[in-house]
Amino acid sequence: MTKRQKFDLDETRIKVIELLLRHQPHDLSFSKVSRFTGVPRSTLYYYFGSNFKDLLDDAVTFGISKFTQIETIDDYKSYDSWEKFQFARLKRAVTQIRLYPWAPLLFMRFRIDNGALGENIRLMEKKFLRGHRQVWKHFHKNEANTSNERLV
């Protein structure tokens, strides 16, 4: 990153995810991330603190939020049916995967991880399912069951 370039937090997160998909988390460090991203370590410390785990957690949370579209789950109120809401989510999912082809890989690689990254992903997944239970109840007027959750 040259002095004239503006720091792009999301682009840095994406590059950290790309590193995670090629290396084990314990093989990475602020120095390696700095070299790969071109972002000075001091800037990384400023945005993520001095604990490297926080940088990894932030990047994974960002990646999984893109994968699950968690920020759009409350949009269901603007649709008049479950089918229209799900169709819109499917269209967005295709777009998201084109923009972020690493997102499903991130989810699949670390979801079963016993460490903090896997725990973080599972927490995001639970948040996603809670949101969809609410959506299901809104459109169907009953509680979602296990079969309905699998549909989501």
N, C-alpha and C positions, 0 to 999 in steps of 0.2 A: 504494500500500500504506500503510495507516494504521499508527500505532504499535501498535494492538491486534491487527492481523492477523499471523498467523504466516507466515513465509516458506515458500513451497511451491516447492521446487526443480524438481519435475517440471512444475508449472504454468508456471514461468518458462521452462523448456526448450520447452514447447509454444508459448508465445507467441513465442519466438525463431524457432522453425520457421515459424510463421505469417508472421512478418516476412520470413523467407527466401523464402517462396513468393510474396511480393508485391514484393520488392525484390532487387536484386543484392547479393551479400555486400559488395562494395566500397562500396555506398551506406549501409551500416549502421555504427553506432558504439555505444559504451557509452551515450552520451547519448540516442541514438534508442531504444535498447532500454529504457533507464530510463524514458523518457517513455511508451513503449507499454505496458510491463509494470507501471509504477507502483512498481518496485523501485528504491531509491536506488542510485546508481552505486557508492557505498562497499560496499553489500551485494553487488553484482555482482562488484566487485574481490575481495571476501573469498572468494566461492565459486569464481570462475573465474580469478583472478589478473589481472595488468595487461595481458596480451596478449589482445586482442579475438578473435584467431583461436582461442584456447583455448575461449572461450565458444561460438563457432560449432561447433567440432569436438565439444564436449560435447553440444550440442543435437542435432547430426546423428547422433552415435553413439546417443544416447537414442532418436531417432526411428527409425533403422534397426533397432535392437534390438527395438523394438515391432513393426515391420513383419515382420521375419524370425522373431520369437519365439525368438531365439537362446538366451534363458535357459531355455527348455523343451526344448531338443533332447536333453538327457540323460534326459528322462522316458521314452525308448523302452523302458527296462528294465522298466517297469511294464506293458507291453503284451505280449500273446502273439502278435501278428502285425503285419506291415508295414501291412496294410490298416487295422487298428484304430488303430494309431499315426497313420497319415496322416489317417484320418477325424477323429480327435480334433484334430489340427493344423488341419484345414480348418474345423472348428467354431470353434476359437479364432481363426482368421484372420478369419472373418466378424465375430466379436465385436470383435476388434482394429480392424477397419476401421470398424465403427460407432463405437467409442470414439475412434479416431484417423483420421478420414477423410483427413487430410493425409499419412499415412505413404506410401501408394503414389505420391502426387504428389512427395513429397520424393525418393523413390528414383528415379523417372523423370526428374525435373528435373536432379538433380546426379550421377547415376551416370556419365555420360559427360563430366562436367566435368574439365578438365585440372588444376584446382587441388587444394588440400588437401581440400576437401569431397568431391570425386569420388573421390579416392584413399582417403579414409576409408570411403566407401560400398563401394568395391571390396574393401577389406580385410575389411569385415564380411561381404560376400558370399562371399569365399573361406573365411572362418571357418564360415559357414553350410554351404557345400558340403562342407568337411572333416567337419563334424559329420554331415551326411547320408550321406556315404560310410561312415562308421563305423556308422550305423544300418542302412544297406543291407547291409553285411557281416554284421552281427549277425543279421538276419532271413533273409538269402539265402545265407549261408555262402560268398559269393564277392565279388570286387571289383566296385564299380559301374563301368559304362562310360559313355561320353558320352550314350548314349541314356537310361540310368537317371538321370543327372544332370538331363537335360532334364525328365524326369518329375517330379522334385522341384521 
